[in-house]
Amino acid sequence: SIPLLDNNHKVTLTEPYNFKLLKKLNLKDKFHPALKINLSNKLITIKFVPEILTNNWDLIVIAVSSIGIDLISKQLENFKKKTPILVLTKGLKLDETKKIITMSEQIKKNNKKLNVSVLKGPCLAKELAKKIKSYTVIANKNIRAAKKIGKLISTTYYKTEYSSDVKGVEFSSAIKNIYSMIIGSG
């Protein structure tokens, strides 16, 4: 949200479950307790309702836990618009056939026509919120689609690279987290 706001885009943040967070974000100071910063007054924060997907958006960003991907996938089942979708969620999942699938595959499970890109990298929300220089990769089979999203979100402190290897980027990101946990536990 912060890079998009810094690039003068209108941003609406929705939340389906955490009403305490929504209440805090709708106060005058818009203090985000996890990020420990006050968010811009330009940020619109509302409860998620499926009808919001019918609005004309330039970009839909999905930043939910891996469990929430199923909910979003169902909500996008009948989505007919060409709006680009950017998935921030990291992880892998076993499908019904015990095949390992990525978050982008899970999102497209109910609607193969979705224009899904993924964003991965060694970037933490707290660092990004404080505008500490961060780098990330946007992947889409159509590299032009990835670059179009990059133009929307890139700033002087948030740099993007691009790849057409969606699955490779998602697997690398998930594996990186596994290695981090192993190293950290040592």
VEXDREN-2710 file (C-alpha; in Angstrom, 1 decimal):
% VEXDREN-2710
k/r/px/py/pz
1/SER/0.0/0.0/0.0
2/ILE/2.7/2.5/0.9
3/PRO/4.6/2.4/-2.4
4/LEU/1.3/2.7/-4.3
5/LEU/0.3/5.7/-2.1
6/ASP/3.7/7.3/-2.6
7/ASN/3.2/6.9/-6.3
8/ASN/-0.1/8.9/-6.0
9/HIS/-2.4/5.9/-6.6
10/LYS/-5.7/5.6/-4.8
11/VAL/-5.5/2.5/-2.5
12/THR/-8.3/0.6/-0.8
13/LEU/-7.2/-1.9/1.8
14/THR/-9.8/-4.6/2.8
15/GLU/-9.8/-7.0/5.6
16/PRO/-12.3/-9.9/5.9
17/TYR/-11.7/-11.0/9.6
18/ASN/-9.6/-8.7/11.7
19/PHE/-12.2/-6.1/12.7
20/LYS/-10.0/-4.8/15.6
21/LEU/-7.3/-3.9/13.1
22/LEU/-9.8/-2.2/10.8
23/LYS/-11.2/-0.2/13.7
24/LYS/-7.6/1.0/14.5
25/LEU/-6.9/1.8/10.9
26/ASN/-10.0/3.8/10.6
27/LEU/-9.1/6.1/13.6
28/LYS/-7.8/9.5/12.9
29/ASP/-4.1/8.6/13.4
30/LYS/-4.4/5.3/11.3
31/PHE/-1.9/3.6/13.5
32/HIS/-0.9/0.1/12.4
33/PRO/0.0/-1.9/15.5
34/ALA/2.2/-4.5/13.7
35/LEU/4.1/-2.0/11.6
36/LYS/4.3/0.5/14.4
37/ILE/3.6/3.4/12.0
38/ASN/0.8/5.8/11.2
39/LEU/-0.5/5.1/7.7
40/SER/-1.4/7.8/5.2
41/ASN/-4.8/9.4/5.6
42/LYS/-5.2/8.8/1.8
43/LEU/-5.4/5.0/2.5
44/ILE/-9.0/3.8/2.5
45/THR/-9.7/0.9/4.8
46/ILE/-12.9/-1.2/4.7
47/LYS/-14.3/-4.6/5.5
48/PHE/-13.9/-7.0/2.6
49/VAL/-17.1/-7.9/0.8
50/PRO/-17.2/-9.9/-2.4
51/GLU/-18.9/-7.1/-4.2
52/ILE/-15.8/-5.0/-4.0
53/LEU/-14.3/-7.1/-6.7
54/THR/-16.8/-5.7/-9.2
55/ASN/-15.2/-2.3/-9.0
56/ASN/-12.9/-1.1/-11.7
57/TRP/-9.4/-1.6/-10.2
58/ASP/-6.0/-1.0/-11.9
59/LEU/-4.5/-3.8/-9.7
60/ILE/-5.8/-6.2/-7.1
61/VAL/-3.2/-7.2/-4.5
62/ILE/-3.7/-10.3/-2.5
63/ALA/-1.8/-10.4/0.8
64/VAL/-3.4/-13.0/2.9
65/SER/-2.1/-16.1/4.8
66/SER/-1.7/-19.2/2.7
67/ILE/-5.0/-20.5/4.4
68/GLY/-6.8/-17.4/3.1
69/ILE/-5.8/-18.2/-0.5
70/ASP/-8.7/-20.7/-0.7
71/LEU/-11.2/-18.0/0.3
72/ILE/-9.9/-15.6/-2.4
73/SER/-9.8/-18.3/-5.0
74/LYS/-13.5/-18.9/-4.4
75/GLN/-14.3/-15.2/-4.5
76/LEU/-12.5/-15.0/-7.9
77/GLU/-14.3/-18.0/-9.4
78/ASN/-16.6/-15.9/-11.6
79/PHE/-14.2/-12.9/-12.0
80/LYS/-14.4/-11.9/-15.7
81/LYS/-12.3/-8.7/-15.7
82/LYS/-8.8/-8.5/-17.1
83/THR/-7.6/-6.7/-14.0
84/PRO/-4.1/-7.8/-13.0
85/ILE/-3.8/-9.7/-9.8
86/LEU/-0.6/-9.6/-7.7
87/VAL/-0.2/-12.3/-5.1
88/LEU/2.2/-11.6/-2.2
89/THR/1.4/-14.8/-0.3
90/LYS/4.3/-17.2/0.0
91/GLY/4.0/-20.9/0.3
92/LEU/3.3/-24.2/-1.2
93/LYS/0.3/-26.5/-0.7
94/LEU/-0.8/-30.1/-1.4
95/ASP/-3.9/-30.3/-3.5
96/GLU/-6.5/-33.0/-3.4
97/THR/-4.3/-35.3/-5.5
98/LYS/-1.3/-34.7/-3.2
99/LYS/0.5/-32.7/-5.8
100/ILE/2.5/-29.7/-4.6
101/ILE/1.0/-26.5/-6.0
102/THR/2.0/-22.8/-5.7
103/MET/-0.2/-20.0/-4.4
104/SER/-0.7/-18.6/-7.9
105/GLU/-1.9/-22.1/-9.0
106/GLN/-4.3/-22.2/-6.0
107/ILE/-5.7/-18.7/-6.9
108/LYS/-6.3/-19.9/-10.5
109/LYS/-7.7/-23.2/-9.4
110/ASN/-11.3/-22.0/-9.9
111/ASN/-10.7/-19.6/-12.7
112/LYS/-7.9/-20.3/-15.2
113/LYS/-8.4/-17.0/-17.0
114/LEU/-7.1/-14.8/-14.2
115/ASN/-4.1/-12.6/-15.0
116/VAL/-2.0/-13.5/-11.9
117/SER/1.5/-12.3/-11.1
118/VAL/3.5/-13.1/-8.0
119/LEU/5.8/-10.8/-6.0
120/LYS/8.6/-12.5/-4.0
121/GLY/11.8/-11.4/-2.4
122/PRO/13.7/-10.7/0.8
123/CYS/11.4/-7.9/1.7
124/LEU/9.7/-7.5/5.0
125/ALA/6.5/-5.4/5.5
126/LYS/8.1/-3.5/8.5
127/GLU/11.1/-2.5/6.4
128/LEU/9.0/-1.5/3.5
129/ALA/6.7/0.6/5.7
130/LYS/9.8/2.4/7.0
131/LYS/10.9/2.9/3.4
132/ILE/14.1/1.0/3.9
133/LYS/15.5/0.1/0.5
134/SER/14.0/-3.3/-0.6
135/TYR/14.2/-5.4/-3.7
136/THR/11.7/-7.8/-5.1
137/VAL/10.8/-9.9/-8.1
138/ILE/7.5/-9.8/-10.0
139/ALA/6.8/-12.9/-12.1
140/ASN/4.2/-13.4/-14.7
141/LYS/4.3/-15.6/-17.8
142/ASN/3.8/-12.4/-19.7
143/ILE/6.8/-10.3/-18.8
144/ARG/5.1/-7.1/-20.0
145/ALA/2.3/-7.7/-17.4
146/ALA/4.9/-8.0/-14.7
147/LYS/6.6/-4.8/-15.8
148/LYS/3.3/-2.9/-15.9
149/ILE/2.8/-3.8/-12.2
150/GLY/6.4/-2.8/-11.5
151/LYS/5.7/0.6/-12.9
152/LEU/2.8/1.0/-10.4
153/ILE/4.7/-0.1/-7.3
154/SER/8.4/0.8/-7.8
155/THR/9.8/3.7/-5.9
156/THR/13.2/5.0/-5.0
157/TYR/13.2/2.6/-2.0
158/TYR/11.3/-0.3/-3.5
159/LYS/13.0/-1.8/-6.6
160/THR/11.6/-4.5/-8.8
161/GLU/13.1/-7.1/-11.1
162/TYR/11.0/-9.3/-13.5
163/SER/10.7/-12.9/-14.4
164/SER/8.5/-15.1/-16.6
165/ASP/9.2/-18.1/-14.4
166/VAL/6.3/-17.9/-12.1
167/LYS/6.6/-21.4/-10.6
168/GLY/10.4/-21.0/-10.2
169/VAL/10.1/-17.8/-8.3
170/GLU/7.4/-19.2/-6.1
171/PHE/9.3/-22.4/-5.3
172/SER/12.5/-20.5/-4.6
173/SER/10.7/-18.1/-2.2
174/ALA/9.1/-21.0/-0.3
175/ILE/12.4/-22.9/-0.1
176/LYS/14.2/-19.8/1.1
177/ASN/11.9/-19.6/4.0
178/ILE/12.6/-23.2/4.9
179/TYR/16.4/-22.6/4.8
180/SER/15.9/-19.4/6.9
181/MET/14.1/-21.4/9.6
182/ILE/16.7/-24.1/9.6
183/ILE/19.6/-21.6/9.9
184/GLY/17.7/-19.6/12.5
185/SER/17.0/-22.7/14.7
186/GLY/20.7/-23.4/14.7
END
